[in-house]
Structures are given as structure tokens and as C-alpha cells.
Amino acid sequence: MNRAMNFLQALRAPTLQRRSVGAVLAAFLLVWIVLVAYQFHKYHRFLEEDQPYQKFGNAVLLSVDDIPDAAQAAAALRASARWINIRRKEIGRLPGEIQFELRDKQGRLVYGFIDADHGPHLSYQGTGKHWTLRSVEPMRTAQRFITYNTPFIGEYLLLAMPFVLIPVWLSVRTGLKPLQRFAQGIASRHPDDLRPLAEQPKHQELKPLASALDGMLDRLRHRFDRERLFVQDAAHEIRTPLAVVTTQAHVMAHAESAEERVRAYGLLNQAIARASHLAQQLLMLATLDDSQRPPARHIDVAQAAREILAQAVPQAMARRIELSLEAPDHLLIAIDEPAFTSILLNLVDNAIRYGREGGNVVVSLRGDEERIHLQVQDDGPGIPESEQALVFERFYRGAGQEVSGSGLGLAIVKQAALRMGGRALVTAGLARQGVGFLVSLPVPGFVAR
């Protein structure tokens, strides 16, 4: 039973060989239909242009017109009619019998009679020096023509079919062997082997496939290398706050004074907060790296920006920073909302965290028919020009930086912008000091009011 099921499944599985053979069979069927239609058209054109029945009637009339005797003319026409109708039956594709009628100059009937109810027909009437001949031949209907010619043409096609199908099947089978060897070579590789293919295929048709595989392997290799470094850096970064947690927990457990316990408790909370922030940033970056993107959603980006900035107000007030937004009343676009939120949250957090205490942070949002531009500027200490090319790298923190941070905020901004098809750039800050970041994103369906 299992063997039968496996055999049926194998038969149902699509293969290139069956597809090629099926295409040839379909081509034969199409040729069959076209040939029958062509023969039918040719037959009717022949009747219209050559008028074969007119020629046939003239020939019969000539065969009896030289016989002046009525009895002899009737006998000759009778013999001709009998022979003609016998041949029609033997041929098999012509319907019914031809009816003849022979009359003399005075219109007296000499031979035959034509039935008035003879259906679709070809008719002839001719007058010679002695006789007037009329004849009626039943016409072949389209159904009868097709019924006869379809198997007639089909015999030749069926005879030719094996001589076409077998070479096609053999050529496909032989042509697929290099591809099968190529697939076996790839399947035999170790799962961790992402090196380019050692042996390039000789056949021209397989070279694009090999090139595409090499490109994919190269991208996978770079991604795995990047993820391995990312995991190493993440482990290194998270080790520090965890070590602080362990140390301060030990201090709290063995503290001899309340003041020492309070100080250890404060440091413990800071380490936990840093570890939590780092974990959130790592999860956000991993989400942005995921190839599965949520569908774009129509939102009012200006209103979304106001809500995001409202979340950052307590953080800004804690450092006495004035946070402002310059944006139109409404900016309706279809956008990847989670990615946009990540960009704005991290840029604002970065500006407040590293900006000047008591300073200013300005968020500007503007758009045109092709792109929206989000810019966050501060008037803080800024970033040295030598370090500006590095700030979007993961876990990079500027030299001499005392403010705690994960070093992932700007990396998240860059990754989110790339995911949306945009770019992130370092720009000038406020009042010729500080630093700014500009994110430019392509957007469809822009509506500003």
C-alpha cells in the first residue's frame, strides 16, 4: 500500500521532463486543430474560386452531348451516374449521391429526376447542342468535414509523435544531468561551509545560477560574521552591568552601615537600568535586522512625532533641556511605523543624553512629494569630525564619553533608515555648535496640510 502511495505521489510530483513532454503533446494538439481548420478553410476557398462542380458538370454534359439518340444518351448518363456514385461511396467522405436530370431541347425528360428536398447542395445546369443537363450534389457540412479529416490528419501526427517525443525526452534528461551533478556538489557541502563554489559549471546556462549562489553565500558569510561579532560585542557590553549587579548585591548583603547599603542600592539600580536599556536596544536592533518587515501603514507622522516627543519630556526636564518640534499640522504618509518610531526615539534620546544640560534640542519634520526629512539638532558638545564616520557603528562610543549608554542608538537609527530605503547623515547642530542628525526617507502617498 505504501509503495503504491509513494508511486502515485512520485507521478503527481512536477518534473521538467514531464513538463517538456507535456508541452510537446500540447503543441501536437494545437497543430492538429490548426491543420483541421486550415483544411476546412482551404476546402471552402477551393469551392468558391475553382468551382470544381461546374467543371465536373461540363465534363458530364460533353460526354453525352455528342449522342443525338435519347435512349443512348440516357443509357450513357445512367452508366456514368452509377459509376460516379459507386466511387463516392468507396471514398467515404462524400455524403449521399449525385442526382442527374437530362432533358431535350423541348424540355422533355430523357433521364433521371431531381428531388426538390435535397438539403445543402451544389447545383449545376448546362445546355449543349442536343441536351440540357442538371445535377445536384449534397454538400459536406462542417461537422462531417471535421469528423472525417480529424482522424485522417491525426494518423500522421500520431505516427510522427514518437519521433519527436523521444528525442525531446532524451535531450531534457541528458540536459538535466549537469544540473543534477551541480546540485549534488552543493548538497555534499558542510552546512557551515559558506565559501564560494570551488568548481564553476562549464555549461553557459548554469553560470548565472552559480554566480547567484556565490553572491548569496557571500552575503550569508558577511551576515554571519557580523552577527558573530555582534554577539561577542553584546556579551562584552552586558557583562559590565551584570558584574556591577553582582558586586553591589554582595556589598548590600555584607554592608555594615545603612549609608553603605543605600549607596550600593543606588549603584545596583543604575546597573539594572543599564542592563535593561541594553537588552531593549539589542532586541530592537535584532527586530530591524529581521527580513520580515511589517506592511506600511497610513499614519499622521506629524502627530506621531508629537506623541513620541511627549514621552521624552520627563527625560528632557530632568536635564533642563528645552525640547521643541517644527512640523506641519498634518503629514499623512504610508510608512513603516515601528521603524520610524525607533529612529525618532533614539535620535531624541541621544540628543538629550549627550546634549548640554540646560540646552536645546530641536526636532524638525518636513516632506515633499518624494521623501520626508527628519532632523534632530542640539547645542551640546558635538562630535569631533574625526569620529563622525564611526558614530553609526554598533557599540561605538566617543572617546572621553562619561555619560552612560549602550552605543547602539545611532546604529538602530541607521539600520531602521536602511530598512525603509532611506539614509542617515551627520549634520551641523544649533547655533554653530552641537551636532545634528538628518534621516531622509522615501515615502509614497505623501499628503501635507
GIGI-V320369 format. One record per run of one state. SS is the DSSP state (alpha for helix, beta for strand, coil for the rest). FROM is the first residue (numbers start at 0). LEN is the number of residues. If there is no record, write none. Layout:
SS_FROM_LEN + SS_FROM_LEN
//
This chain:
coil_0_1 + alpha_1_11 + coil_12_3 + alpha_15_35 + coil_50_1 + alpha_51_14 + coil_65_4 + alpha_69_22 + coil_91_7 + beta_98_5 + coil_103_5 + beta_108_4 + coil_112_8 + beta_120_7 + coil_127_4 + beta_131_7 + coil_138_3 + alpha_141_46 + coil_187_16 + alpha_203_51 + coil_254_3 + alpha_257_32 + coil_289_7 + beta_296_4 + alpha_300_18 + coil_318_3 + beta_321_6 + coil_327_3 + beta_330_5 + coil_335_1 + alpha_336_18 + coil_354_5 + beta_359_8 + coil_367_3 + beta_370_8 + coil_378_6 + alpha_384_3 + coil_387_21 + alpha_408_11 + coil_419_3 + beta_422_6 + coil_428_1 + alpha_429_3 + coil_432_2 + beta_434_8 + coil_442_1 + beta_443_5 + coil_448_1
//
